[in-house]
Amino acid sequence: FHMALEEDFFLQYNVMELKQKVIQKGETLWNILREDDEIPLWLIKKYNKHRDLGQLHPKMIIWLPVVENKNN
């Protein structure tokens, strides 16, 4: 099931680059996901395998994929 979701995503989007995100006080993963509704949680996890995204803290660095819709 998850593999199918990933395949469908990559049929529609390209990951153009990664941008560094420094977590600010009070920021949550939910807030980050809501800022850009094109980035699914599984994709952020894929680029941050070395991080515990359930335990974000200020000054923690994570990587966010910058995606582009192939249809644009």
Predicted model as a PDB file, atoms N, CA, C, CB and O in Angstrom, pLDDT in the B-factor column:
MODEL        1                                                                  
ATOM      1  N   PHE A   1       0.816  -1.195   0.000  1.00 73.00           N  
ATOM      2  CA  PHE A   1       0.000   0.000   0.000  1.00 73.00           C  
ATOM      3  C   PHE A   1       0.861   1.262   0.000  1.00 73.00           C  
ATOM      4  CB  PHE A   1      -0.929  -0.003   1.199  1.00 73.00           C  
ATOM      5  O   PHE A   1       0.632   2.175  -0.793  1.00 73.00           O  
ATOM      6  N   HIS A   2       1.854   1.309   0.895  1.00 80.00           N  
ATOM      7  CA  HIS A   2       2.714   2.485   0.981  1.00 80.00           C  
ATOM      8  C   HIS A   2       3.564   2.661  -0.276  1.00 80.00           C  
ATOM      9  CB  HIS A   2       3.613   2.386   2.203  1.00 80.00           C  
ATOM     10  O   HIS A   2       3.818   3.784  -0.711  1.00 80.00           O  
ATOM     11  N   MET A   3       3.991   1.568  -0.841  1.00 85.00           N  
ATOM     12  CA  MET A   3       4.777   1.654  -2.064  1.00 85.00           C  
ATOM     13  C   MET A   3       3.932   2.242  -3.196  1.00 85.00           C  
ATOM     14  CB  MET A   3       5.318   0.265  -2.458  1.00 85.00           C  
ATOM     15  O   MET A   3       4.434   3.025  -4.002  1.00 85.00           O  
ATOM     16  N   ALA A   4       2.671   1.873  -3.256  1.00 91.00           N  
ATOM     17  CA  ALA A   4       1.772   2.412  -4.280  1.00 91.00           C  
ATOM     18  C   ALA A   4       1.574   3.909  -4.089  1.00 91.00           C  
ATOM     19  CB  ALA A   4       0.416   1.690  -4.245  1.00 91.00           C  
ATOM     20  O   ALA A   4       1.534   4.657  -5.066  1.00 91.00           O  
ATOM     21  N   LEU A   5       1.447   4.356  -2.834  1.00 88.00           N  
ATOM     22  CA  LEU A   5       1.319   5.788  -2.568  1.00 88.00           C  
ATOM     23  C   LEU A   5       2.551   6.542  -3.040  1.00 88.00           C  
ATOM     24  CB  LEU A   5       1.091   6.039  -1.078  1.00 88.00           C  
ATOM     25  O   LEU A   5       2.445   7.610  -3.644  1.00 88.00           O  
ATOM     26  N   GLU A   6       3.711   5.982  -2.762  1.00 91.00           N  
ATOM     27  CA  GLU A   6       4.965   6.617  -3.169  1.00 91.00           C  
ATOM     28  C   GLU A   6       5.076   6.666  -4.693  1.00 91.00           C  
ATOM     29  CB  GLU A   6       6.169   5.864  -2.572  1.00 91.00           C  
ATOM     30  O   GLU A   6       5.470   7.689  -5.253  1.00 91.00           O  
ATOM     31  N   GLU A   7       4.738   5.588  -5.350  1.00 92.00           N  
ATOM     32  CA  GLU A   7       4.795   5.561  -6.814  1.00 92.00           C  
ATOM     33  C   GLU A   7       3.846   6.586  -7.418  1.00 92.00           C  
ATOM     34  CB  GLU A   7       4.457   4.161  -7.338  1.00 92.00           C  
ATOM     35  O   GLU A   7       4.211   7.291  -8.359  1.00 92.00           O  
ATOM     36  N   ASP A   8       2.631   6.673  -6.884  1.00 93.00           N  
ATOM     37  CA  ASP A   8       1.652   7.654  -7.373  1.00 93.00           C  
ATOM     38  C   ASP A   8       2.158   9.077  -7.164  1.00 93.00           C  
ATOM     39  CB  ASP A   8       0.297   7.466  -6.661  1.00 93.00           C  
ATOM     40  O   ASP A   8       2.000   9.932  -8.036  1.00 93.00           O  
ATOM     41  N   PHE A   9       2.761   9.326  -6.019  1.00 92.00           N  
ATOM     42  CA  PHE A   9       3.287  10.659  -5.717  1.00 92.00           C  
ATOM     43  C   PHE A   9       4.352  11.046  -6.748  1.00 92.00           C  
ATOM     44  CB  PHE A   9       3.878  10.704  -4.280  1.00 92.00           C  
ATOM     45  O   PHE A   9       4.318  12.149  -7.293  1.00 92.00           O  
ATOM     46  N   PHE A  10       5.285  10.148  -7.010  1.00 93.00           N  
ATOM     47  CA  PHE A  10       6.381  10.462  -7.919  1.00 93.00           C  
ATOM     48  C   PHE A  10       5.963  10.491  -9.383  1.00 93.00           C  
ATOM     49  CB  PHE A  10       7.483   9.467  -7.739  1.00 93.00           C  
ATOM     50  O   PHE A  10       6.720  10.978 -10.222  1.00 93.00           O  
ATOM     51  N   LEU A  11       4.786   9.988  -9.710  1.00 93.00           N  
ATOM     52  CA  LEU A  11       4.243  10.178 -11.054  1.00 93.00           C  
ATOM     53  C   LEU A  11       3.781  11.620 -11.243  1.00 93.00           C  
ATOM     54  CB  LEU A  11       3.076   9.205 -11.311  1.00 93.00           C  
ATOM     55  O   LEU A  11       3.780  12.139 -12.360  1.00 93.00           O  
ATOM     56  N   GLN A  12       3.389  12.259 -10.151  1.00 93.00           N  
ATOM     57  CA  GLN A  12       2.856  13.619 -10.216  1.00 93.00           C  
ATOM     58  C   GLN A  12       3.878  14.694  -9.815  1.00 93.00           C  
ATOM     59  CB  GLN A  12       1.641  13.725  -9.326  1.00 93.00           C  
ATOM     60  O   GLN A  12       3.790  15.827 -10.288  1.00 93.00           O  
ATOM     61  N   TYR A  13       4.839  14.356  -8.957  1.00 93.00           N  
ATOM     62  CA  TYR A  13       5.773  15.350  -8.420  1.00 93.00           C  
ATOM     63  C   TYR A  13       7.233  14.938  -8.612  1.00 93.00           C  
ATOM     64  CB  TYR A  13       5.496  15.577  -6.941  1.00 93.00           C  
ATOM     65  O   TYR A  13       7.557  13.753  -8.692  1.00 93.00           O  
ATOM     66  N   ASN A  14       8.097  15.941  -8.682  1.00 94.00           N  
ATOM     67  CA  ASN A  14       9.544  15.762  -8.642  1.00 94.00           C  
ATOM     68  C   ASN A  14      10.078  16.439  -7.390  1.00 94.00           C  
ATOM     69  CB  ASN A  14      10.223  16.338  -9.922  1.00 94.00           C  
ATOM     70  O   ASN A  14       9.605  17.510  -7.010  1.00 94.00           O  
ATOM     71  N   VAL A  15      11.059  15.818  -6.748  1.00 94.00           N  
ATOM     72  CA  VAL A  15      11.766  16.482  -5.663  1.00 94.00           C  
ATOM     73  C   VAL A  15      12.894  17.273  -6.313  1.00 94.00           C  
ATOM     74  CB  VAL A  15      12.309  15.450  -4.584  1.00 94.00           C  
ATOM     75  O   VAL A  15      13.816  16.696  -6.889  1.00 94.00           O  
ATOM     76  N   MET A  16      12.814  18.592  -6.217  1.00 95.00           N  
ATOM     77  CA  MET A  16      13.760  19.463  -6.903  1.00 95.00           C  
ATOM     78  C   MET A  16      15.030  19.708  -6.077  1.00 95.00           C  
ATOM     79  CB  MET A  16      13.093  20.789  -7.229  1.00 95.00           C  
ATOM     80  O   MET A  16      16.131  19.796  -6.620  1.00 95.00           O  
ATOM     81  N   GLU A  17      14.853  19.815  -4.759  1.00 96.00           N  
ATOM     82  CA  GLU A  17      15.981  20.078  -3.866  1.00 96.00           C  
ATOM     83  C   GLU A  17      15.551  19.796  -2.443  1.00 96.00           C  
ATOM     84  CB  GLU A  17      16.490  21.539  -4.009  1.00 96.00           C  
ATOM     85  O   GLU A  17      14.387  19.492  -2.178  1.00 96.00           O  
ATOM     86  N   LEU A  18      16.500  19.898  -1.533  1.00 96.00           N  
ATOM     87  CA  LEU A  18      16.219  19.794  -0.103  1.00 96.00           C  
ATOM     88  C   LEU A  18      16.570  21.121   0.529  1.00 96.00           C  
ATOM     89  CB  LEU A  18      17.014  18.620   0.563  1.00 96.00           C  
ATOM     90  O   LEU A  18      17.586  21.732   0.197  1.00 96.00           O  
ATOM     91  N   LYS A  19      15.719  21.566   1.450  1.00 95.00           N  
ATOM     92  CA  LYS A  19      16.052  22.788   2.180  1.00 95.00           C  
ATOM     93  C   LYS A  19      16.147  22.462   3.662  1.00 95.00           C  
ATOM     94  CB  LYS A  19      14.995  23.906   1.925  1.00 95.00           C  
ATOM     95  O   LYS A  19      15.384  21.666   4.209  1.00 95.00           O  
ATOM     96  N   GLN A  20      17.102  23.105   4.273  1.00 97.00           N  
ATOM     97  CA  GLN A  20      17.335  22.907   5.699  1.00 97.00           C  
ATOM     98  C   GLN A  20      16.307  23.701   6.486  1.00 97.00           C  
ATOM     99  CB  GLN A  20      18.774  23.325   6.095  1.00 97.00           C  
ATOM    100  O   GLN A  20      16.045  24.864   6.177  1.00 97.00           O  
ATOM    101  N   LYS A  21      15.729  23.080   7.496  1.00 95.00           N  
ATOM    102  CA  LYS A  21      14.744  23.728   8.355  1.00 95.00           C  
ATOM    103  C   LYS A  21      15.247  23.644   9.788  1.00 95.00           C  
ATOM    104  CB  LYS A  21      13.330  23.068   8.210  1.00 95.00           C  
ATOM    105  O   LYS A  21      15.501  22.554  10.301  1.00 95.00           O  
ATOM    106  N   VAL A  22      15.388  24.794  10.428  1.00 97.00           N  
ATOM    107  CA  VAL A  22      15.769  24.841  11.836  1.00 97.00           C  
ATOM    108  C   VAL A  22      14.486  24.992  12.636  1.00 97.00           C  
ATOM    109  CB  VAL A  22      16.782  26.017  12.135  1.00 97.00           C  
ATOM    110  O   VAL A  22      13.744  25.958  12.456  1.00 97.00           O  
ATOM    111  N   ILE A  23      14.228  24.047  13.509  1.00 97.00           N  
ATOM    112  CA  ILE A  23      13.005  24.050  14.294  1.00 97.00           C  
ATOM    113  C   ILE A  23      13.030  25.212  15.290  1.00 97.00           C  
ATOM    114  CB  ILE A  23      12.827  22.703  15.029  1.00 97.00           C  
ATOM    115  O   ILE A  23      14.023  25.448  15.978  1.00 97.00           O  
ATOM    116  N   GLN A  24      11.910  25.925  15.344  1.00 96.00           N  
ATOM    117  CA  GLN A  24      11.752  27.044  16.269  1.00 96.00           C  
ATOM    118  C   GLN A  24      10.942  26.595  17.482  1.00 96.00           C  
ATOM    119  CB  GLN A  24      11.067  28.248  15.568  1.00 96.00           C  
ATOM    120  O   GLN A  24      10.232  25.592  17.422  1.00 96.00           O  
ATOM    121  N   LYS A  25      11.049  27.328  18.565  1.00 96.00           N  
ATOM    122  CA  LYS A  25      10.316  27.013  19.791  1.00 96.00           C  
ATOM    123  C   LYS A  25       8.817  26.982  19.496  1.00 96.00           C  
ATOM    124  CB  LYS A  25      10.635  28.047  20.909  1.00 96.00           C  
ATOM    125  O   LYS A  25       8.273  27.904  18.889  1.00 96.00           O  
ATOM    126  N   GLY A  26       8.169  25.921  19.928  1.00 94.00           N  
ATOM    127  CA  GLY A  26       6.732  25.771  19.757  1.00 94.00           C  
ATOM    128  C   GLY A  26       6.309  25.181  18.419  1.00 94.00           C  
ATOM    129  O   GLY A  26       5.125  24.921  18.204  1.00 94.00           O  
ATOM    130  N   GLU A  27       7.255  24.969  17.527  1.00 93.00           N  
ATOM    131  CA  GLU A  27       6.932  24.436  16.206  1.00 93.00           C  
ATOM    132  C   GLU A  27       6.737  22.921  16.294  1.00 93.00           C  
ATOM    133  CB  GLU A  27       8.047  24.784  15.184  1.00 93.00           C  
ATOM    134  O   GLU A  27       7.468  22.231  17.004  1.00 93.00           O  
ATOM    135  N   THR A  28       5.760  22.427  15.576  1.00 92.00           N  
ATOM    136  CA  THR A  28       5.479  20.991  15.565  1.00 92.00           C  
ATOM    137  C   THR A  28       5.540  20.468  14.136  1.00 92.00           C  
ATOM    138  CB  THR A  28       4.095  20.693  16.196  1.00 92.00           C  
ATOM    139  O   THR A  28       5.484  21.235  13.174  1.00 92.00           O  
ATOM    140  N   LEU A  29       5.652  19.176  14.016  1.00 91.00           N  
ATOM    141  CA  LEU A  29       5.654  18.557  12.698  1.00 91.00           C  
ATOM    142  C   LEU A  29       4.332  18.839  11.988  1.00 91.00           C  
ATOM    143  CB  LEU A  29       5.896  17.037  12.809  1.00 91.00           C  
ATOM    144  O   LEU A  29       4.315  19.054  10.776  1.00 91.00           O  
ATOM    145  N   TRP A  30       3.253  18.841  12.715  1.00 90.00           N  
ATOM    146  CA  TRP A  30       1.939  19.139  12.148  1.00 90.00           C  
ATOM    147  C   TRP A  30       1.936  20.538  11.517  1.00 90.00           C  
ATOM    148  CB  TRP A  30       0.841  19.033  13.239  1.00 90.00           C  
ATOM    149  O   TRP A  30       1.417  20.713  10.414  1.00 90.00           O  
ATOM    150  N   ASN A  31       2.509  21.533  12.203  1.00 90.00           N  
ATOM    151  CA  ASN A  31       2.590  22.892  11.642  1.00 90.00           C  
ATOM    152  C   ASN A  31       3.407  22.906  10.354  1.00 90.00           C  
ATOM    153  CB  ASN A  31       3.209  23.861  12.667  1.00 90.00           C  
ATOM    154  O   ASN A  31       3.033  23.560   9.380  1.00 90.00           O  
ATOM    155  N   ILE A  32       4.503  22.194  10.357  1.00 90.00           N  
ATOM    156  CA  ILE A  32       5.376  22.152   9.184  1.00 90.00           C  
ATOM    157  C   ILE A  32       4.646  21.524   8.000  1.00 90.00           C  
ATOM    158  CB  ILE A  32       6.667  21.367   9.494  1.00 90.00           C  
ATOM    159  O   ILE A  32       4.732  22.024   6.879  1.00 90.00           O  
ATOM    160  N   LEU A  33       3.935  20.438   8.248  1.00 88.00           N  
ATOM    161  CA  LEU A  33       3.179  19.775   7.179  1.00 88.00           C  
ATOM    162  C   LEU A  33       2.073  20.671   6.633  1.00 88.00           C  
ATOM    163  CB  LEU A  33       2.579  18.466   7.689  1.00 88.00           C  
ATOM    164  O   LEU A  33       1.792  20.643   5.435  1.00 88.00           O  
ATOM    165  N   ARG A  34       1.453  21.454   7.485  1.00 87.00           N  
ATOM    166  CA  ARG A  34       0.358  22.329   7.049  1.00 87.00           C  
ATOM    167  C   ARG A  34       0.867  23.516   6.237  1.00 87.00           C  
ATOM    168  CB  ARG A  34      -0.426  22.832   8.257  1.00 87.00           C  
ATOM    169  O   ARG A  34       0.115  24.091   5.450  1.00 87.00           O  
ATOM    170  N   GLU A  35       2.148  23.894   6.418  1.00 85.00           N  
ATOM    171  CA  GLU A  35       2.713  25.010   5.651  1.00 85.00           C  
ATOM    172  C   GLU A  35       2.763  24.689   4.164  1.00 85.00           C  
ATOM    173  CB  GLU A  35       4.117  25.350   6.158  1.00 85.00           C  
ATOM    174  O   GLU A  35       2.589  25.578   3.330  1.00 85.00           O  
ATOM    175  N   ASP A  36       2.996  23.445   3.832  1.00 74.00           N  
ATOM    176  CA  ASP A  36       3.072  23.043   2.432  1.00 74.00           C  
ATOM    177  C   ASP A  36       2.327  21.723   2.283  1.00 74.00           C  
ATOM    178  CB  ASP A  36       4.560  22.914   1.950  1.00 74.00           C  
ATOM    179  O   ASP A  36       2.870  20.655   2.564  1.00 74.00           O  
ATOM    180  N   ASP A  37       1.091  21.809   1.842  1.00 72.00           N  
ATOM    181  CA  ASP A  37       0.254  20.611   1.791  1.00 72.00           C  
ATOM    182  C   ASP A  37       0.630  19.639   0.680  1.00 72.00           C  
ATOM    183  CB  ASP A  37      -1.172  21.009   1.626  1.00 72.00           C  
ATOM    184  O   ASP A  37      -0.019  18.604   0.534  1.00 72.00           O  
ATOM    185  N   GLU A  38       1.670  19.945  -0.116  1.00 74.00           N  
ATOM    186  CA  GLU A  38       2.120  19.009  -1.142  1.00 74.00           C  
ATOM    187  C   GLU A  38       3.139  18.007  -0.606  1.00 74.00           C  
ATOM    188  CB  GLU A  38       2.717  19.768  -2.307  1.00 74.00           C  
ATOM    189  O   GLU A  38       3.440  17.014  -1.269  1.00 74.00           O  
ATOM    190  N   ILE A  39       3.666  18.259   0.583  1.00 87.00           N  
ATOM    191  CA  ILE A  39       4.683  17.368   1.135  1.00 87.00           C  
ATOM    192  C   ILE A  39       4.025  16.398   2.125  1.00 87.00           C  
ATOM    193  CB  ILE A  39       5.819  18.185   1.831  1.00 87.00           C  
ATOM    194  O   ILE A  39       3.567  16.818   3.188  1.00 87.00           O  
ATOM    195  N   PRO A  40       3.975  15.125   1.787  1.00 91.00           N  
ATOM    196  CA  PRO A  40       3.391  14.155   2.723  1.00 91.00           C  
ATOM    197  C   PRO A  40       4.384  13.793   3.833  1.00 91.00           C  
ATOM    198  CB  PRO A  40       2.953  12.881   1.970  1.00 91.00           C  
ATOM    199  O   PRO A  40       5.597  13.924   3.667  1.00 91.00           O  
ATOM    200  N   LEU A  41       3.855  13.346   4.943  1.00 92.00           N  
ATOM    201  CA  LEU A  41       4.669  12.970   6.093  1.00 92.00           C  
ATOM    202  C   LEU A  41       5.701  11.910   5.724  1.00 92.00           C  
ATOM    203  CB  LEU A  41       3.783  12.463   7.222  1.00 92.00           C  
ATOM    204  O   LEU A  41       6.856  12.010   6.137  1.00 92.00           O  
ATOM    205  N   TRP A  42       5.312  10.910   4.965  1.00 93.00           N  
ATOM    206  CA  TRP A  42       6.246   9.822   4.623  1.00 93.00           C  
ATOM    207  C   TRP A  42       7.460  10.361   3.866  1.00 93.00           C  
ATOM    208  CB  TRP A  42       5.533   8.743   3.775  1.00 93.00           C  
ATOM    209  O   TRP A  42       8.557   9.817   3.992  1.00 93.00           O  
ATOM    210  N   LEU A  43       7.271  11.437   3.073  1.00 94.00           N  
ATOM    211  CA  LEU A  43       8.387  11.987   2.312  1.00 94.00           C  
ATOM    212  C   LEU A  43       9.364  12.725   3.234  1.00 94.00           C  
ATOM    213  CB  LEU A  43       7.871  12.933   1.213  1.00 94.00           C  
ATOM    214  O   LEU A  43      10.579  12.631   3.060  1.00 94.00           O  
ATOM    215  N   ILE A  44       8.831  13.450   4.202  1.00 95.00           N  
ATOM    216  CA  ILE A  44       9.704  14.118   5.175  1.00 95.00           C  
ATOM    217  C   ILE A  44      10.476  13.070   5.980  1.00 95.00           C  
ATOM    218  CB  ILE A  44       8.874  15.035   6.126  1.00 95.00           C  
ATOM    219  O   ILE A  44      11.669  13.232   6.238  1.00 95.00           O  
ATOM    220  N   LYS A  45       9.797  12.009   6.370  1.00 95.00           N  
ATOM    221  CA  LYS A  45      10.473  10.933   7.114  1.00 95.00           C  
ATOM    222  C   LYS A  45      11.581  10.291   6.281  1.00 95.00           C  
ATOM    223  CB  LYS A  45       9.458   9.860   7.544  1.00 95.00           C  
ATOM    224  O   LYS A  45      12.635   9.934   6.808  1.00 95.00           O  
ATOM    225  N   LYS A  46      11.337  10.148   4.988  1.00 94.00           N  
ATOM    226  CA  LYS A  46      12.318   9.528   4.095  1.00 94.00           C  
ATOM    227  C   LYS A  46      13.634  10.310   4.065  1.00 94.00           C  
ATOM    228  CB  LYS A  46      11.747   9.420   2.682  1.00 94.00           C  
ATOM    229  O   LYS A  46      14.708   9.714   3.979  1.00 94.00           O  
ATOM    230  N   TYR A  47      13.554  11.630   4.136  1.00 96.00           N  
ATOM    231  CA  TYR A  47      14.754  12.464   4.092  1.00 96.00           C  
ATOM    232  C   TYR A  47      15.307  12.798   5.475  1.00 96.00           C  
ATOM    233  CB  TYR A  47      14.456  13.738   3.354  1.00 96.00           C  
ATOM    234  O   TYR A  47      16.279  13.545   5.587  1.00 96.00           O  
ATOM    235  N   ASN A  48      14.704  12.258   6.520  1.00 97.00           N  
ATOM    236  CA  ASN A  48      15.160  12.515   7.888  1.00 97.00           C  
ATOM    237  C   ASN A  48      15.204  11.222   8.694  1.00 97.00           C  
ATOM    238  CB  ASN A  48      14.246  13.539   8.579  1.00 97.00           C  
ATOM    239  O   ASN A  48      14.792  11.195   9.853  1.00 97.00           O  
ATOM    240  N   LYS A  49      15.693  10.172   8.090  1.00 95.00           N  
ATOM    241  CA  LYS A  49      15.732   8.860   8.745  1.00 95.00           C  
ATOM    242  C   LYS A  49      16.537   8.877  10.040  1.00 95.00           C  
ATOM    243  CB  LYS A  49      16.315   7.827   7.801  1.00 95.00           C  
ATOM    244  O   LYS A  49      16.271   8.088  10.946  1.00 95.00           O  
ATOM    245  N   HIS A  50      17.497   9.753  10.130  1.00 94.00           N  
ATOM    246  CA  HIS A  50      18.382   9.843  11.291  1.00 94.00           C  
ATOM    247  C   HIS A  50      17.780  10.683  12.421  1.00 94.00           C  
ATOM    248  CB  HIS A  50      19.717  10.430  10.875  1.00 94.00           C  
ATOM    249  O   HIS A  50      18.392  10.814  13.481  1.00 94.00           O  
ATOM    250  N   ARG A  51      16.590  11.252  12.209  1.00 94.00           N  
ATOM    251  CA  ARG A  51      15.946  12.129  13.199  1.00 94.00           C  
ATOM    252  C   ARG A  51      14.688  11.487  13.755  1.00 94.00           C  
ATOM    253  CB  ARG A  51      15.606  13.492  12.577  1.00 94.00           C  
ATOM    254  O   ARG A  51      13.977  10.772  13.050  1.00 94.00           O  
ATOM    255  N   ASP A  52      14.423  11.751  15.025  1.00 94.00           N  
ATOM    256  CA  ASP A  52      13.165  11.338  15.644  1.00 94.00           C  
ATOM    257  C   ASP A  52      12.190  12.498  15.478  1.00 94.00           C  
ATOM    258  CB  ASP A  52      13.355  10.948  17.170  1.00 94.00           C  
ATOM    259  O   ASP A  52      12.181  13.425  16.288  1.00 94.00           O  
ATOM    260  N   LEU A  53      11.377  12.450  14.438  1.00 94.00           N  
ATOM    261  CA  LEU A  53      10.467  13.550  14.135  1.00 94.00           C  
ATOM    262  C   LEU A  53       9.328  13.679  15.148  1.00 94.00           C  
ATOM    263  CB  LEU A  53       9.894  13.366  12.754  1.00 94.00           C  
ATOM    264  O   LEU A  53       8.595  14.668  15.143  1.00 94.00           O  
ATOM    265  N   GLY A  54       9.187  12.698  15.995  1.00 92.00           N  
ATOM    266  CA  GLY A  54       8.192  12.774  17.061  1.00 92.00           C  
ATOM    267  C   GLY A  54       8.691  13.582  18.253  1.00 92.00           C  
ATOM    268  O   GLY A  54       7.916  13.900  19.155  1.00 92.00           O  
ATOM    269  N   GLN A  55       9.973  13.915  18.262  1.00 93.00           N  
ATOM    270  CA  GLN A  55      10.588  14.647  19.373  1.00 93.00           C  
ATOM    271  C   GLN A  55      11.329  15.886  18.860  1.00 93.00           C  
ATOM    272  CB  GLN A  55      11.557  13.727  20.153  1.00 93.00           C  
ATOM    273  O   GLN A  55      12.528  16.036  19.098  1.00 93.00           O  
ATOM    274  N   LEU A  56      10.621  16.767  18.162  1.00 95.00           N  
ATOM    275  CA  LEU A  56      11.249  17.990  17.669  1.00 95.00           C  
ATOM    276  C   LEU A  56      11.572  18.907  18.835  1.00 95.00           C  
ATOM    277  CB  LEU A  56      10.337  18.708  16.654  1.00 95.00           C  
ATOM    278  O   LEU A  56      10.826  18.980  19.811  1.00 95.00           O  
ATOM    279  N   HIS A  57      12.696  19.608  18.720  1.00 95.00           N  
ATOM    280  CA  HIS A  57      13.076  20.569  19.750  1.00 95.00           C  
ATOM    281  C   HIS A  57      13.739  21.768  19.083  1.00 95.00           C  
ATOM    282  CB  HIS A  57      14.026  19.920  20.801  1.00 95.00           C  
ATOM    283  O   HIS A  57      14.276  21.645  17.982  1.00 95.00           O  
ATOM    284  N   PRO A  58      13.709  22.932  19.740  1.00 97.00           N  
ATOM    285  CA  PRO A  58      14.301  24.127  19.144  1.00 97.00           C  
ATOM    286  C   PRO A  58      15.757  23.899  18.734  1.00 97.00           C  
ATOM    287  CB  PRO A  58      14.215  25.294  20.121  1.00 97.00           C  
ATOM    288  O   PRO A  58      16.523  23.234  19.432  1.00 97.00           O  
ATOM    289  N   LYS A  59      16.113  24.466  17.591  1.00 97.00           N  
ATOM    290  CA  LYS A  59      17.444  24.412  16.986  1.00 97.00           C  
ATOM    291  C   LYS A  59      17.759  23.076  16.314  1.00 97.00           C  
ATOM    292  CB  LYS A  59      18.479  24.692  18.032  1.00 97.00           C  
ATOM    293  O   LYS A  59      18.832  22.914  15.731  1.00 97.00           O  
ATOM    294  N   MET A  60      16.836  22.123  16.391  1.00 97.00           N  
ATOM    295  CA  MET A  60      17.009  20.855  15.680  1.00 97.00           C  
ATOM    296  C   MET A  60      16.915  21.142  14.181  1.00 97.00           C  
ATOM    297  CB  MET A  60      15.931  19.791  16.127  1.00 97.00           C  
ATOM    298  O   MET A  60      16.096  21.953  13.749  1.00 97.00           O  
ATOM    299  N   ILE A  61      17.746  20.483  13.403  1.00 97.00           N  
ATOM    300  CA  ILE A  61      17.747  20.676  11.958  1.00 97.00           C  
ATOM    301  C   ILE A  61      17.127  19.455  11.283  1.00 97.00           C  
ATOM    302  CB  ILE A  61      19.187  20.922  11.434  1.00 97.00           C  
ATOM    303  O   ILE A  61      17.500  18.315  11.558  1.00 97.00           O  
ATOM    304  N   ILE A  62      16.170  19.723  10.393  1.00 97.00           N  
ATOM    305  CA  ILE A  62      15.597  18.672   9.565  1.00 97.00           C  
ATOM    306  C   ILE A  62      15.674  19.135   8.111  1.00 97.00           C  
ATOM    307  CB  ILE A  62      14.117  18.348   9.989  1.00 97.00           C  
ATOM    308  O   ILE A  62      15.912  20.310   7.831  1.00 97.00           O  
ATOM    309  N   TRP A  63      15.470  18.203   7.204  1.00 97.00           N  
ATOM    310  CA  TRP A  63      15.509  18.504   5.774  1.00 97.00           C  
ATOM    311  C   TRP A  63      14.121  18.366   5.189  1.00 97.00           C  
ATOM    312  CB  TRP A  63      16.498  17.580   5.038  1.00 97.00           C  
ATOM    313  O   TRP A  63      13.443  17.360   5.396  1.00 97.00           O  
ATOM    314  N   LEU A  64      13.705  19.384   4.455  1.00 95.00           N  
ATOM    315  CA  LEU A  64      12.395  19.370   3.801  1.00 95.00           C  
ATOM    316  C   LEU A  64      12.583  19.310   2.296  1.00 95.00           C  
ATOM    317  CB  LEU A  64      11.560  20.614   4.196  1.00 95.00           C  
ATOM    318  O   LEU A  64      13.295  20.134   1.721  1.00 95.00           O  
ATOM    319  N   PRO A  65      11.942  18.330   1.652  1.00 95.00           N  
ATOM    320  CA  PRO A  65      12.028  18.264   0.195  1.00 95.00           C  
ATOM    321  C   PRO A  65      11.203  19.383  -0.431  1.00 95.00           C  
ATOM    322  CB  PRO A  65      11.550  16.890  -0.318  1.00 95.00           C  
ATOM    323  O   PRO A  65      10.103  19.691   0.028  1.00 95.00           O  
ATOM    324  N   VAL A  66      11.740  19.976  -1.467  1.00 93.00           N  
ATOM    325  CA  VAL A  66      11.014  20.986  -2.251  1.00 93.00           C  
ATOM    326  C   VAL A  66      10.504  20.239  -3.468  1.00 93.00           C  
ATOM    327  CB  VAL A  66      11.935  22.245  -2.654  1.00 93.00           C  
ATOM    328  O   VAL A  66      11.287  19.732  -4.272  1.00 93.00           O  
ATOM    329  N   VAL A  67       9.177  20.175  -3.601  1.00 93.00           N  
ATOM    330  CA  VAL A  67       8.583  19.407  -4.691  1.00 93.00           C  
ATOM    331  C   VAL A  67       7.968  20.332  -5.732  1.00 93.00           C  
ATOM    332  CB  VAL A  67       7.525  18.439  -4.152  1.00 93.00           C  
ATOM    333  O   VAL A  67       7.551  21.453  -5.440  1.00 93.00           O  
ATOM    334  N   GLU A  68       7.930  19.823  -6.942  1.00 92.00           N  
ATOM    335  CA  GLU A  68       7.326  20.551  -8.044  1.00 92.00           C  
ATOM    336  C   GLU A  68       6.355  19.626  -8.751  1.00 92.00           C  
ATOM    337  CB  GLU A  68       8.403  21.090  -9.024  1.00 92.00           C  
ATOM    338  O   GLU A  68       6.676  18.477  -9.054  1.00 92.00           O  
ATOM    339  N   ASN A  69       5.171  20.137  -9.008  1.00 92.00           N  
ATOM    340  CA  ASN A  69       4.160  19.374  -9.726  1.00 92.00           C  
ATOM    341  C   ASN A  69       4.604  19.243 -11.182  1.00 92.00           C  
ATOM    342  CB  ASN A  69       2.753  20.055  -9.622  1.00 92.00           C  
ATOM    343  O   ASN A  69       4.922  20.245 -11.821  1.00 92.00           O  
ATOM    344  N   LYS A  70       4.629  18.042 -11.702  1.00 90.00           N  
ATOM    345  CA  LYS A  70       5.060  17.799 -13.071  1.00 90.00           C  
ATOM    346  C   LYS A  70       4.082  18.389 -14.094  1.00 90.00           C  
ATOM    347  CB  LYS A  70       5.218  16.303 -13.305  1.00 90.00           C  
ATOM    348  O   LYS A  70       4.440  18.617 -15.250  1.00 90.00           O  
ATOM    349  N   ASN A  71       2.862  18.629 -13.658  1.00 84.00           N  
ATOM    350  CA  ASN A  71       1.836  19.132 -14.565  1.00 84.00           C  
ATOM    351  C   ASN A  71       1.834  20.646 -14.683  1.00 84.00           C  
ATOM    352  CB  ASN A  71       0.489  18.669 -14.113  1.00 84.00           C  
ATOM    353  O   ASN A  71       1.030  21.194 -15.438  1.00 84.00           O  
ATOM    354  N   ASN A  72       2.700  21.333 -13.968  1.00 70.00           N  
ATOM    355  CA  ASN A  72       2.759  22.799 -14.062  1.00 70.00           C  
ATOM    356  C   ASN A  72       3.776  23.253 -15.062  1.00 70.00           C  
ATOM    357  CB  ASN A  72       3.073  23.408 -12.722  1.00 70.00           C  
ATOM    358  O   ASN A  72       3.951  24.455 -15.262  1.00 70.00           O  
TER     359      ASN A  72                                                      
ENDMDL                                                                          
END                                                                             
